[in-house]
Amino acid sequence: MRSMIVPSHTRRKDATHKVVKRIKDIAVNIPLKQLNEEAPTRRRLRSRNPFYNAKIENITATGEWRKEWENYIPTRGSIITNPTQPLPGFTTLERKHWVITNRLRTRHAKTAYMIHR
């Protein structure tokens, strides 16, 4: 069981890099490889980032997450040194206890004030 879940934007970036690498490593000339090679390099809209323009880098999702964590430590985040490793007691405590602990740590408890916030 994977204890700590990598943020979604990092997982998407990792998956995109894997897809682009697989397409570029294909030896046979299949339609998908042709589409990738003949794709326009100029974007029509600035906001669009097609997957075929992604640069291939040797990155891992956990490595990117660790770098992001070191560059921006959230409030009370100094308690956790490595976000990719489970905290002590993670496997022994029940989920409901972890939920309560995280709510207390982030000051976002189940109260009437938080419901109408």
N, C-alpha and C positions, 0 to 999 in steps of 0.2 A: 504494500500500500504506500502510495506517495503521500507524504505528510504535508509538505509545504507546496502550495500551488503557485506556479510562476504567473505573473500578471499577463493578461490576455494580449496586450499589445506586443509584449516580448515573445509570446508563443507564436503570434501571427507572423512576426518578422522572421523568426527561426524557421517556420514552415515555408515561408516564401523563399528563403535562401535555399532550403532543401529542394524545392520544386525546380527552381532555376538551375541549380547544380545538376540535378538529374537530367533535365532537358539538354543542357550543354554537354553532358557526358555520353549521351546516346550516340552510338557509332553509326547506326542505320539512319538513313534519310527518310524519316516518317513525316507525315503532315504537321504534327505538333512541332517538330524541330524546324521545319520550313517556316511555319508561322512565326516562330520565335526569332529566326534569323532575318526574316523580311519585315518584321514589325517596324513601324515608324519610330524614329528616335525622338522626334519632336512631339510634344504633348499638345493636344488640342485645348485642353483646359489646364490651368496651373494647379488646380486642386486635385487632379487625378494623378495617381502614381501607379501605372500598370506594373504588374509583377515582372514582366520581361526586362524592365529597365533596372531592376535591382542588381546591385553589385555583389559578386560572390566574395564573401569574407569567411574566414575560419572563426566562426563564433558559435557559442552554444547559448541556449536560453538561460541556463543557470548562471553562466559567466556574465551575460548582459545584465541579469537581475542583480547580481552581486555588485557590479560596477555602478548601476543605478542607485542601489542602496547606499553605497559608500559616498556617492556624490551628493545625495539628498537624504539625510536621515530625518524621518518624521518626528513629531513630538513624542517623547518617551520612547523613541526608537533605539536609543543607545543601549537599551536592555538587551537587544538582539544583535549579536555580532555578525552572524552569518544567516541570512534569511532562507537559504536553501536547506539548512539543517533543522530537524525538528527540535523544539524546545524540550528541556528536561521534564519528564512526566507526561509528555504528549500521548504516549501509548497507554499509560496507566489511568489517566483521568477520562471520565465520560465526556461526550460532546457538550452536554448542557453546562458542565462546569467550565469548560473552555469558553463557551459563549458568555457566561457571567463574568469570567476573568477579563475577557477582551472588552466587554462593555464597561467594566470598572476602569480598566486601563485607559480607554479612549474617552472616558467621561460621557458616554452615550448610553445611559441606562434606560430601562423600561420605566418611564415615569409619565405622569399626566402631562408634565411640561413638555416632554419630548414628542408626545403624540400630536400636540397642537402647535408645534414649532414651525 
